[in-house]
């Protein structure tokens, strides 16, 4: 199985990559609509679909399933899940193939993940020497193993998030800080969403990255 993706190019001379990983139950098309509100000159913007169909949302995708009734109030134990292991392998292979196909290396790439996509960003994305990474309303599903040359990371979360509680953001923040990652952490009075404030933060973060 190969990940399908939607690509949007701001201009034909794009020499940087922005990769957006959607959350549980959404899809690439859902996240790709944000590109129209987030102009990033010089970036090729790519949004992959997660590999597995969502069990309840028609047309929705997921990187892996959640136990029935899971509410993020207990420590997650997703490691034994075969779907997570498969998604890890597929996302890793897809990223390597994308870097080779476009000729744009991870050092000129920013990966942003929302919710479950944020978990995949911290799990797989941080293993590459990215120019930068963004975790939006995300959570940790495993201990990160960041690349030594990883660039800055921006983490944004809503204080009123009814899906991924703010405590999960604090756990993620503390774990990244312990790893001496160049982390910027922000909270807003919002729910489980990508608000205009977050879009502004994403644009500013990407525009200010120290690309090589």
C-alpha positions as CSV (number, residue, x, y, z in Angstrom):
1,X,0.0,0.0,0.0
2,X,1.3,3.5,-1.0
3,X,0.1,6.7,0.7
4,X,-2.0,8.9,-1.6
5,X,-1.4,12.6,-1.3
6,X,-2.7,16.0,-2.5
7,X,0.0,18.4,-3.7
8,X,-0.4,22.2,-3.9
9,X,2.4,24.3,-5.3
10,X,2.6,28.1,-4.6
11,X,4.9,28.6,-7.5
12,X,7.0,26.5,-10.0
13,X,10.2,27.5,-8.3
14,X,9.3,26.0,-4.9
15,X,12.4,24.7,-3.2
16,X,10.9,24.0,0.2
17,X,8.4,21.4,1.4
18,X,5.5,21.8,3.8
19,X,3.9,18.4,4.7
20,X,0.6,18.3,6.6
21,X,-0.6,15.2,8.5
22,X,-4.3,15.1,9.2
23,X,-6.0,13.8,12.3
24,X,-8.2,10.8,13.2
25,X,-11.3,10.7,11.0
26,X,-10.2,13.5,8.6
27,X,-8.4,13.1,5.3
28,X,-5.9,14.8,3.1
29,X,-8.5,16.9,1.3
30,X,-9.8,18.2,4.7
31,X,-6.4,19.5,5.7
32,X,-5.4,20.7,2.2
33,X,-8.2,23.3,2.2
34,X,-6.1,25.2,4.8
35,X,-3.5,25.8,2.1
36,X,-5.8,28.4,0.5
37,X,-5.7,30.4,3.8
38,X,-2.0,29.9,4.4
39,X,0.0,31.2,1.5
40,X,3.6,30.1,1.8
41,X,5.7,31.3,-1.2
42,X,8.5,29.0,-2.1
43,X,6.8,25.9,-0.6
44,X,5.4,22.8,-2.3
45,X,2.6,21.7,0.1
46,X,1.9,18.0,0.3
47,X,-0.9,16.4,2.3
48,X,-1.0,12.6,2.5
49,X,-4.0,10.4,3.4
50,X,-3.5,8.1,6.4
51,X,-3.6,4.5,5.2
52,X,-6.6,3.1,7.0
53,X,-10.3,3.8,6.6
54,X,-12.0,5.4,9.6
55,X,-14.6,3.0,11.2
56,X,-17.3,5.7,11.6
57,X,-16.6,8.7,9.4
58,X,-17.4,8.1,5.7
59,X,-14.3,9.1,3.6
60,X,-12.3,9.6,6.8
61,X,-8.9,8.1,7.4
62,X,-6.8,7.2,10.4
63,X,-3.2,6.4,11.1
64,X,-4.3,3.7,13.7
65,X,-7.4,2.9,15.7
66,X,-8.2,3.8,19.3
67,X,-9.5,1.4,21.9
68,X,-13.3,1.6,22.3
69,X,-14.1,4.5,24.6
70,X,-10.6,5.8,24.9
71,X,-10.6,9.4,26.2
72,X,-6.9,10.3,26.7
73,X,-7.4,10.2,30.5
74,X,-5.0,7.2,30.9
75,X,-1.6,6.7,29.5
76,X,-1.8,5.4,25.9
77,X,-0.4,2.0,25.1
78,X,-0.6,1.8,21.3
79,X,2.8,0.2,20.7
80,X,1.4,-3.4,20.3
81,X,-1.1,-2.3,17.6
82,X,-0.2,-3.7,14.1
83,X,-1.9,-0.7,12.4
84,X,0.4,1.8,14.2
85,X,3.5,-0.3,13.2
86,X,2.3,-0.4,9.6
87,X,1.6,3.4,9.5
88,X,5.1,4.1,10.9
89,X,6.7,2.1,8.1
90,X,4.5,3.5,5.4
91,X,5.0,7.1,6.5
92,X,8.8,6.7,6.8
93,X,9.0,5.2,3.3
94,X,6.6,7.8,1.8
95,X,8.7,10.7,3.3
96,X,12.0,9.2,1.9
97,X,10.4,8.8,-1.5
98,X,9.0,12.3,-1.5
99,X,12.4,13.8,-0.6
100,X,14.0,11.8,-3.5
101,X,11.2,12.6,-6.0
102,X,11.1,16.3,-5.3
103,X,14.8,16.7,-4.8
104,X,13.9,18.7,-1.7
105,X,15.7,17.3,1.4
106,X,14.4,17.1,5.0
107,X,16.6,20.1,5.8
108,X,14.3,22.2,3.7
109,X,11.1,20.6,5.0
110,X,8.6,21.5,7.7
111,X,6.1,18.8,8.8
112,X,2.9,19.9,10.6
113,X,0.6,17.4,12.2
114,X,-2.9,17.9,13.7
115,X,-4.2,15.7,16.5
116,X,-3.3,12.1,15.6
117,X,-1.2,13.6,12.8
118,X,0.7,15.5,15.5
119,X,1.4,12.2,17.3
120,X,2.8,10.8,14.0
121,X,4.9,14.0,13.5
122,X,6.5,13.5,16.9
123,X,7.0,9.8,16.4
124,X,8.2,9.7,12.7
125,X,8.8,13.3,11.6
126,X,11.2,14.2,14.4
127,X,13.5,11.3,13.3
128,X,14.5,13.3,10.2
129,X,16.8,16.4,10.2
130,X,13.8,18.7,9.4
131,X,14.1,22.4,9.1
132,X,11.2,22.5,11.6
133,X,8.1,20.7,12.9
134,X,4.7,21.7,14.2
135,X,2.4,19.8,16.5
136,X,-1.1,21.2,16.5
137,X,-3.5,19.8,19.2
138,X,-1.4,16.7,19.3
139,X,-0.3,14.1,21.8
140,X,2.5,11.6,22.3
141,X,1.8,7.9,21.6
142,X,5.5,6.9,22.2
143,X,8.7,8.4,23.4
144,X,10.2,10.6,20.7
145,X,13.7,9.9,19.2
146,X,14.6,13.2,17.5
147,X,17.3,13.5,14.9
148,X,20.4,15.3,16.2
149,X,20.0,17.9,13.5
150,X,16.3,18.5,14.0
151,X,15.3,22.2,13.7
152,X,12.9,24.1,16.0
153,X,9.5,22.7,17.0
154,X,6.3,24.7,17.5
155,X,3.6,23.1,19.7
156,X,0.1,24.7,19.9
157,X,-2.9,23.5,21.9
158,X,-6.3,24.7,23.0
159,X,-7.0,25.1,26.7
160,X,-10.6,24.0,26.1
161,X,-9.8,21.0,23.8
162,X,-12.5,18.4,24.5
163,X,-10.8,15.7,22.4
164,X,-7.1,15.8,23.5
165,X,-7.0,17.3,26.9
166,X,-4.6,20.1,27.6
167,X,-2.8,17.8,30.1
168,X,-1.7,15.7,27.1
169,X,-0.1,18.8,25.6
170,X,1.8,19.4,28.9
171,X,3.1,15.8,28.8
172,X,4.3,16.2,25.2
173,X,5.8,19.6,26.0
174,X,7.7,18.2,29.0
175,X,9.0,15.2,27.1
176,X,10.3,17.4,24.2
177,X,11.9,19.8,26.7
178,X,13.7,16.9,28.4
179,X,15.2,16.0,25.1
180,X,16.6,19.5,24.7
181,X,14.6,20.2,21.6
182,X,14.3,23.8,20.5
183,X,10.6,24.0,21.5
184,X,8.1,26.9,21.4
185,X,4.9,26.1,23.2
186,X,1.7,28.1,23.0
187,X,-1.8,27.7,24.5
188,X,-4.9,29.5,23.2
189,X,-8.5,29.7,24.5
190,X,-9.9,27.4,21.8
191,X,-11.0,23.8,21.3
192,X,-9.8,21.0,19.1
193,X,-9.2,23.1,16.0
194,X,-6.9,25.0,13.7
195,X,-8.0,28.5,14.4
196,X,-7.0,31.7,12.5
197,X,-4.5,32.3,15.3
198,X,-2.9,28.9,14.7
199,X,-2.8,29.5,11.0
200,X,-0.9,32.7,11.6
201,X,1.5,30.9,13.9
202,X,2.1,28.2,11.3
203,X,2.8,30.8,8.6
204,X,5.1,32.9,10.7
205,X,7.0,29.8,12.0
206,X,7.6,28.5,8.4
207,X,8.6,31.8,7.1
208,X,11.2,32.3,9.8
209,X,12.8,28.9,9.6
210,X,16.6,29.0,9.0
211,X,16.6,27.0,5.8
212,X,20.0,25.9,4.6
